[in-house]
Amino acid sequence: MFQAKDNQKAYSMEKKNLKPLPEFKNEEEEQEFWASHEIVDYVDTSRPIEMDLSHLKPSTQTITLRVPEGMVRDLKTIANKHDVPYQSLVKMYLAKMIQVEHKWR
């Protein structure tokens, strides 16, 4: 949910006579609200709002992949040379091959 800092909210409401933001029970309720309301009536869009997004992480999915032991050894050796974890090296290789495949289409 979009929240301004208290001091920014107070400043904005005084300056532009903004309406207070309602509390939403869930994301669906918030979506319905914003579908029929304008943000400029509730938030001072002329001033930036500080938001901490450091807790957000990209979505990932764990997979199991069976590969020959020699391949894992080689991956670990190469990863060590590049000073990265071997799982990260595998992700980089996969990302590169996906990029190449998209270019071939």
DRENMINU-200686 format. One record per atom (N, C-alpha, C): chain; atom name; z negated, y, x negated; residue number from 1; residue in one letter. Coordinates in Angstrom, 1 decimal, always signed. Each point is the difference from the previous one (the first is absolute). Layout:
! residues N
 kette atom      Z      Y      X  nr rest
     A   CA      Z      Y      X NUM    a
...
! end
This chain:
! residues 105
 kette atom      Z      Y      X  nr rest
     A    N   +0.0   -1.2   -0.8   1    m
     A   CA   +0.0   +1.2   +0.8   1    m
     A    C   +0.0   +1.2   -0.9   1    m
     A    N   +0.6   +1.1   +0.4   2    f
     A   CA   +0.2   +1.2   -0.7   2    f
     A    C   -1.3   +0.9   +0.2   2    f
     A    N   -0.7   +0.3   -1.1   3    q
     A   CA   -1.2   +0.7   +0.1   3    q
     A    C   +0.0   +1.1   -1.0   3    q
     A    N   -0.4   +1.3   +0.4   4    a
     A   CA   -0.1   +1.1   -0.9   4    a
     A    C   -1.5   +0.0   -0.5   4    a
     A    N   -0.2   +0.6   -1.2   5    k
     A   CA   -1.4   +0.2   -0.4   5    k
     A    C   -0.6   +1.0   +0.9   5    k
     A    N   -1.4   -0.1   +0.2   6    d
     A   CA   -0.7   +0.8   +1.0   6    d
     A    C   +0.2   +1.5   -0.3   6    d
     A    N   +0.0   +0.5   -1.2   7    n
     A   CA   +0.1   +1.4   -0.3   7    n
     A    C   +1.5   +0.4   +0.3   7    n
     A    N   +0.9   -0.8   -0.2   8    q
     A   CA   +1.4   +0.4   +0.3   8    q
     A    C   +0.2   +0.0   +1.5   8    q
     A    N   -0.6   -1.0   +0.7   9    k
     A   CA   +0.1   +0.0   +1.4   9    k
     A    C   -0.5   +1.2   +0.7   9    k
     A    N   -1.2   +0.4   -0.5  10    a
     A   CA   -0.7   +1.2   +0.6  10    a
     A    C   +0.9   +1.3   -0.3  10    a
     A    N   +0.5   +0.1   -1.2  11    y
     A   CA   +0.8   +1.1   -0.4  11    y
     A    C   +1.3   +0.1   +0.9  11    y
     A    N   +0.6   -1.2   +0.1  12    s
     A   CA   +1.2   +0.0   +0.8  12    s
     A    C   -0.2   +0.3   +1.5  12    s
     A    N   -1.1   -0.4   +0.5  13    m
     A   CA   -0.2   +0.2   +1.5  13    m
     A    C   -0.3   +1.5   +0.2  13    m
     A    N   -0.7   +0.7   -1.0  14    e
     A   CA   -0.3   +1.4   +0.2  14    e
     A    C   +1.3   +0.8   -0.2  14    e
     A    N   +0.8   -0.4   -1.0  15    k
     A   CA   +1.2   +0.8   -0.3  15    k
     A    C   +1.1   -0.1   +1.0  15    k
     A    N   +0.2   -1.2   +0.6  16    k
     A   CA   +1.2   -0.2   +0.9  16    k
     A    C   -0.5   -0.4   +1.4  16    k
     A    N   -1.2   +0.0   +0.2  17    n
     A   CA   -0.5   -0.5   +1.3  17    n
     A    C   +0.5   -1.4   +0.4  17    n
     A    N   -0.2   -0.9   -1.0  18    l
     A   CA   +0.5   -1.4   +0.2  18    l
     A    C   -0.9   -0.8   +0.9  18    l
     A    N   +0.6   -0.9   +0.6  19    k
     A   CA   -0.7   -1.0   +0.9  19    k
     A    C   -0.7   -1.0   -0.9  19    k
     A    N   -1.2   -0.5   +0.4  20    p
     A   CA   -0.7   -1.0   -0.8  20    p
     A    C   +0.8   -1.4   +0.2  20    p
     A    N   +0.0   -0.7   -1.1  21    l
     A   CA   +0.7   -1.3   +0.1  21    l
     A    C   -0.9   -1.0   +0.7  21    l
     A    N   +0.5   -0.8   +1.0  22    p
     A   CA   -0.8   -0.9   +0.7  22    p
     A    C   -0.3   -1.2   -0.9  22    p
     A    N   -1.0   -0.8   +0.3  23    e
     A   CA   -0.3   -1.3   -0.7  23    e
     A    C   +0.8   -1.0   +0.7  23    e
     A    N   +0.7   -0.9   -0.8  24    f
     A   CA   +0.8   -1.0   +0.6  24    f
     A    C   -0.7   -1.4   -0.2  24    f
     A    N   +0.1   -0.8   +1.0  25    k
     A   CA   -0.6   -1.4   +0.0  25    k
     A    C   +0.8   -0.9   -0.9  25    k
     A    N   +1.3   +0.2   -0.1  26    n
     A   CA   +0.9   -0.9   -0.8  26    n
     A    C   +1.3   +0.8   -0.3  26    n
     A    N   +0.8   -0.7   -0.8  27    e
     A   CA   +1.2   +0.6   -0.5  27    e
     A    C   +1.0   +0.2   +1.2  27    e
     A    N   +0.0   -0.9   +0.9  28    e
     A   CA   +1.0   +0.1   +1.1  28    e
     A    C   -0.4   +1.2   +0.9  28    e
     A    N   -1.2   +0.3   +0.2  29    e
     A   CA   -0.5   +1.2   +0.8  29    e
     A    C   +0.5   +1.2   -0.8  29    e
     A    N   -0.2   +0.0   -1.3  30    e
     A   CA   +0.4   +1.2   -0.8  30    e
     A    C   +1.5   +0.2   +0.1  30    e
     A    N   +0.8   -1.1   -0.1  31    q
     A   CA   +1.5   +0.1   +0.1  31    q
     A    C   +0.4   +0.6   +1.4  31    q
     A    N   -0.7   -0.4   +1.0  32    e
     A   CA   +0.3   +0.5   +1.4  32    e
     A    C   -0.3   +1.5   +0.0  32    e
     A    N   -1.1   +0.4   -0.6  33    f
     A   CA   -0.4   +1.4   +0.0  33    f
     A    C   +1.1   +0.8   -0.7  33    f
     A    N   +0.4   -0.4   -1.2  34    w
     A   CA   +0.9   +0.8   -0.8  34    w
     A    C   +1.4   +0.0   +0.6  34    w
     A    N   +0.3   -1.0   +0.8  35    a
     A   CA   +1.3   +0.0   +0.7  35    a
     A    C   +0.2   +1.1   +1.0  35    a
     A    N   -1.1   +0.5   +0.5  36    s
     A   CA   +0.0   +1.1   +1.0  36    s
     A    C   -0.6   +1.3   -0.4  36    s
     A    N   -0.4   +0.1   -1.3  37    h
     A   CA   -0.7   +1.2   -0.4  37    h
     A    C   +0.6   +0.5   -1.4  37    h
     A    N   -0.1   +1.3   -0.2  38    e
     A   CA   +0.5   +0.6   -1.3  38    e
     A    C   -1.1   +0.1   -1.0  38    e
     A    N   +0.3   -0.4   -1.2  39    i
     A   CA   -1.1   +0.1   -1.1  39    i
     A    C   -0.4   +1.4   -0.3  39    i
     A    N   +0.9   +1.0   +0.2  40    v
     A   CA   -0.3   +1.4   -0.3  40    v
     A    C   -1.1   +0.5   +0.9  40    v
     A    N   -0.2   -0.6   +1.1  41    d
     A   CA   -1.1   +0.4   +1.0  41    d
     A    C   -1.3   -0.4   -0.5  41    d
     A    N   -0.1   -1.0   -0.9  42    y
     A   CA   -1.2   -0.6   -0.4  42    y
     A    C   -0.3   +0.1   -1.5  42    y
     A    N   +1.0   +0.2   -0.8  43    v
     A   CA   -0.2   +0.0   -1.5  43    v
     A    C   +0.7   +1.2   -0.6  43    v
     A    N   -0.6   +0.8   -0.9  44    d
     A   CA   +0.6   +1.1   -0.7  44    d
     A    C   +1.0   -0.6   -1.0  44    d
     A    N   +1.2   +0.0   +0.3  45    t
     A   CA   +1.0   -0.6   -0.8  45    t
     A    C   +0.4   +0.9   -1.2  45    t
     A    N   -0.5   +1.2   +0.0  46    s
     A   CA   +0.3   +1.0   -1.1  46    s
     A    C   -0.8   -0.3   -1.2  46    s
     A    N   -1.0   -0.8   +0.1  47    r
     A   CA   -0.9   -0.3   -1.1  47    r
     A    C   +0.0   -1.5   -0.3  47    r
     A    N   +0.0   -0.3   -1.3  48    p
     A   CA   -0.1   -1.5   -0.4  48    p
     A    C   -1.3   -0.5   +0.3  48    p
     A    N   +0.0   -1.3   +0.4  49    i
     A   CA   -1.3   -0.7   +0.2  49    i
     A    C   -0.1   -1.1   -1.1  49    i
     A    N   -1.2   +0.0   -0.6  50    e
     A   CA   -0.3   -1.0   -1.0  50    e
     A    C   -0.3   -1.3   +0.7  50    e
     A    N   +0.7   -1.1   -0.5  51    m
     A   CA   -0.3   -1.3   +0.5  51    m
     A    C   -0.1   -1.0   -1.2  51    m
     A    N   -1.0   -0.9   +0.1  52    d
     A   CA   -0.2   -1.0   -1.0  52    d
     A    C   +0.7   -1.3   +0.5  52    d
     A    N   +1.1   -0.3   -0.7  53    l
     A   CA   +0.8   -1.2   +0.4  53    l
     A    C   -0.2   -1.1   -1.1  53    l
     A    N   -0.9   +0.2   -0.9  54    s
     A   CA   -0.2   -0.9   -1.1  54    s
     A    C   -0.4   -1.4   +0.5  54    s
     A    N   -0.6   -0.1   +1.1  55    h
     A   CA   -0.4   -1.3   +0.5  55    h
     A    C   +1.1   -0.9   +0.6  55    h
     A    N   +1.2   +0.6   +0.2  56    l
     A   CA   +1.1   -0.7   +0.6  56    l
     A    C   +0.7   -0.8   -1.1  56    l
     A    N   +0.4   -1.2   +0.4  57    k
     A   CA   +0.7   -0.9   -1.0  57    k
     A    C   +1.2   -0.5   +0.7  57    k
     A    N   +1.1   -0.2   -0.8  58    p
     A   CA   +1.2   -0.6   +0.6  58    p
     A    C   -0.3   -1.3   +0.6  58    p
     A    N   +0.7   -0.4   +1.0  59    s
     A   CA   -0.2   -1.3   +0.6  59    s
     A    C   +0.6   -1.0   -0.9  59    s
     A    N   -0.7   -1.1   -0.2  60    t
     A   CA   +0.5   -1.1   -0.8  60    t
     A    C   -0.3   -1.3   +0.7  60    t
     A    N   +0.7   -1.0   -0.4  61    q
     A   CA   -0.1   -1.3   +0.5  61    q
     A    C   -0.1   -1.0   -1.1  61    q
     A    N   -1.0   -0.9   +0.0  62    t
     A   CA   -0.2   -1.0   -1.0  62    t
     A    C   +1.0   -1.2   +0.3  62    t
     A    N   +0.7   -0.4   -1.1  63    i
     A   CA   +0.9   -1.2   +0.2  63    i
     A    C   -0.4   -1.0   -1.1  63    i
     A    N   +0.3   -1.2   +0.2  64    t
     A   CA   -0.1   -1.1   -0.9  64    t
     A    C   +1.3   -0.4   -0.5  64    t
     A    N   +0.2   +0.0   -1.3  65    l
     A   CA   +1.3   -0.3   -0.7  65    l
     A    C   -0.3   -1.1   -1.0  65    l
     A    N   +0.7   -1.1   +0.1  66    r
     A   CA   -0.1   -1.1   -1.0  66    r
     A    C   +1.1   +0.2   -1.0  66    r
     A    N   -0.4   +0.1   -1.3  67    v
     A   CA   +1.0   +0.1   -1.0  67    v
     A    C   -0.4   -0.9   -1.2  67    v
     A    N   +0.9   -0.4   -0.8  68    p
     A   CA   -0.3   -0.9   -1.1  68    p
     A    C   -1.0   +0.7   -1.0  68    p
     A    N   -0.9   -0.8   -0.6  69    e
     A   CA   -1.0   +0.5   -0.9  69    e
     A    C   +0.6   +0.8   -1.1  69    e
     A    N   +1.1   -0.5   -0.5  70    g
     A   CA   +0.6   +0.7   -1.2  70    g
     A    C   +0.5   +1.5   +0.4  70    g
     A    N   +0.4   +0.1   +1.3  71    m
     A   CA   +0.4   +1.3   +0.5  71    m
     A    C   -1.2   +1.0   +0.0  71    m
     A    N   -1.1   -0.6   +0.5  72    v
     A   CA   -1.2   +0.9   +0.1  72    v
     A    C   -0.5   +0.4   -1.4  72    v
     A    N   +0.1   -1.0   -1.0  73    r
     A   CA   -0.3   +0.4   -1.4  73    r
     A    C   +0.9   +1.1   -0.5  73    r
     A    N   +1.3   -0.2   +0.3  74    d
     A   CA   +1.0   +1.0   -0.5  74    d
     A    C   -0.3   +1.4   +0.7  74    d
     A    N   -0.3   +0.0   +1.2  75    l
     A   CA   -0.3   +1.2   +0.7  75    l
     A    C   -1.3   +0.7   -0.6  75    l
     A    N   -1.0   -0.8   -0.3  76    k
     A   CA   -1.2   +0.5   -0.5  76    k
     A    C   +0.3   +0.6   -1.4  76    k
     A    N   +0.8   -0.7   -0.8  77    t
     A   CA   +0.4   +0.5   -1.4  77    t
     A    C   +0.7   +1.4   +0.1  77    t
     A    N   +1.0   +0.0   +0.9  78    i
     A   CA   +0.7   +1.3   +0.2  78    i
     A    C   -0.9   +1.1   +0.5  78    i
     A    N   -0.8   -0.3   +1.0  79    a
     A   CA   -0.9   +1.0   +0.6  79    a
     A    C   -1.0   +0.5   -1.1  79    a
     A    N   -0.4   -0.9   -0.9  80    n
     A   CA   -0.9   +0.4   -1.1  80    n
     A    C   +0.7   +1.0   -0.9  80    n
     A    N   +1.2   -0.3   -0.3  81    k
     A   CA   +0.8   +0.9   -0.9  81    k
     A    C   +0.1   +1.4   +0.7  81    k
     A    N   +0.1   +0.1   +1.3  82    h
     A   CA   +0.1   +1.3   +0.7  82    h
     A    C   -1.3   +0.5   +0.4  82    h
     A    N   -1.1   -0.7   -0.3  83    d
     A   CA   -1.4   +0.4   +0.4  83    d
     A    C   -0.1   +0.2   +1.5  83    d
     A    N   +0.5   -0.9   +0.8  84    v
     A   CA   -0.2   +0.0   +1.4  84    v
     A    C   -0.5   -1.4   +0.5  84    v
     A    N   -0.7   -0.1   +1.1  85    p
     A   CA   -0.3   -1.3   +0.5  85    p
     A    C   +1.2   -0.7   +0.4  85    p
     A    N   +0.0   -1.4   -0.2  86    y
     A   CA   +1.3   -0.7   +0.3  86    y
     A    C   +0.4   +0.1   +1.5  86    y
     A    N   -1.0   +0.0   +0.9  87    q
     A   CA   +0.3   +0.2   +1.4  87    q
     A    C   +0.8   +1.3   +0.3  87    q
     A    N   -0.4   +1.0   -0.7  88    s
     A   CA   +0.7   +1.3   +0.1  88    s
     A    C   +1.4   -0.1   -0.5  88    s
     A    N   +0.2   -0.7   -1.1  89    l
     A   CA   +1.3   -0.2   -0.6  89    l
     A    C   +0.9   -0.8   +1.0  89    l
     A    N   -0.6   -1.0   +0.6  90    v
     A   CA   +0.8   -0.7   +1.0  90    v
     A    C   +0.4   +0.9   +1.2  90    v
     A    N   -0.9   +0.9   +0.4  91    k
     A   CA   +0.4   +0.9   +1.1  91    k
     A    C   +1.1   +1.0   -0.5  91    k
     A    N   -0.1   +0.5   -1.2  92    m
     A   CA   +1.0   +0.8   -0.5  92    m
     A    C   +1.4   -0.7   -0.1  92    m
     A    N   +0.0   -1.2   -0.5  93    y
     A   CA   +1.2   -0.8   +0.0  93    y
     A    C   +0.6   -0.2   +1.4  93    y
     A    N   -0.8   -0.3   +0.9  94    l
     A   CA   +0.4   -0.2   +1.4  94    l
     A    C   +0.6   +1.3   +0.6  94    l
     A    N   -0.7   +1.1   -0.2  95    a
     A   CA   +0.5   +1.3   +0.5  95    a
     A    C   +1.3   +0.3   -0.6  95    a
     A    N   +0.2   -0.2   -1.3  96    k
     A   CA   +1.3   +0.3   -0.7  96    k
     A    C   +1.1   -0.9   +0.6  96    k
     A    N   -0.3   -1.3   +0.2  97    m
     A   CA   +1.1   -0.8   +0.6  97    m
     A    C   +0.3   +0.3   +1.4  97    m
     A    N   -1.0   +0.5   +0.8  98    i
     A   CA   +0.3   +0.4   +1.3  98    i
     A    C   +0.9   +1.3   +0.0  98    i
     A    N   -0.3   +0.9   -0.9  99    q
     A   CA   +0.7   +1.2   -0.2  99    q
     A    C   +1.5   -0.4   -0.4  99    q
     A    N   +0.2   -0.9   -0.9 100    v
     A   CA   +1.3   -0.4   -0.4 100    v
     A    C   +0.8   -0.6   +1.2 100    v
     A    N   -0.7   -0.9   +0.7 101    e
     A   CA   +0.6   -0.6   +1.2 101    e
     A    C   +0.5   +1.0   +1.0 101    e
     A    N   -0.8   +1.0   +0.3 102    h
     A   CA   +0.3   +1.0   +0.9 102    h
     A    C   +1.3   +0.8   -0.5 102    h
     A    N   +0.1   +0.2   -1.2 103    k
     A   CA   +1.2   +0.7   -0.6 103    k
     A    C   +1.3   -0.8   +0.2 103    k
     A    N   -0.2   -1.4   -0.1 104    w
     A   CA   +1.2   -0.8   +0.1 104    w
     A    C   +0.6   -0.1   +1.4 104    w
     A    N   -0.8   +0.4   +1.0 105    r
     A   CA   +0.4   -0.2   +1.4 105    r
     A    C   +1.0   +1.1   +0.4 105    r
! end
